[in-house]
Amino acid sequence: MRDPYDILGLGRQATVGEIKKAYRRLAKANHPDQNKDPKARDRFNEATQAYDLLSDAKKRAAFDRGEIDAEGKPKFQGFDGFGAGGPQTRRHPGASGAASFDFGGGRGFDASDIFADLFGGGGRTARGAQSQRGQDIEASLEVSLEDIARGNPVRVTLPSGRTLDIRIPRGAEDGKAIRLKGQGEPGPVSGDLLLTLHFAKNARFTREGRDLRLDVPVTLYEAVLGAEIEVTTLDGAVKLKVPPGAHHGRAMRLKGKGLPGPGTETGDLYVTLRITLPPEPGHDLETLMQQWRETRPYQLRR
């Protein structure tokens, strides 16, 4: 085994805190549960052995005096070390890559305090700590129909006070939760954010599933003579042709101008014509209507 100071990248005057910090860095980078490089396990075990020796004041002093080697074996002539076969490496049950090293005297080195710092395990083994997934967070968000249709980013404030800008996924439904992976509580594996969407009421549009309805006022002469009018949609204004003789309450469909659905599906916008008289009809309109009543009567409420 190499010099433990070289393994941890330290000088011989390193403090206990520096030793622990150096091992923490190497253990985090090379732990087999975190690093899938086949050589990472060897680097991890080597760093752990180095930390075991240097974190023990008596072993470190003996090594510095040249009484033991990097593996903890005595250098005295005629002494075969700590039993036949030298130091034994034992692995804690269930601790993938987290080894406990027993150097003859039976005092096992347990790096659980380091792993608790690294993985939040509270003194558990590394695998046990890693399995402690961060908690999921539940939150709700009110979104406008315009943001849903346009795919605008929407800012959500989490219970922790953290803010997050998200884009509403296509096909999102009112009252349904969407899962944002890794946006929950931090941990060895971060939890998820379960965000329940609530579609805000709109002053213009009435929602019916993916379809929308919109009332549009038209003048009497537009309804009678026909016209091209401008209609507001969720993604901008469009032109709509009103045919001559259009009735009050007639619904005209604008295909694909509703809310986006899953895949390429999109709802429609239904424009309902509302014939509206001028604010001040005037004498001419009254005279015309009197003539109609006498010469062109028609029944609507039979």
Order of alpha helices (4+ residues) and beta strands (2+ residues): alpha-alpha-alpha-alpha-beta-beta-beta-alpha-alpha-beta-alpha-beta-beta-beta-beta-beta-beta-alpha-beta-beta-beta-beta-alpha
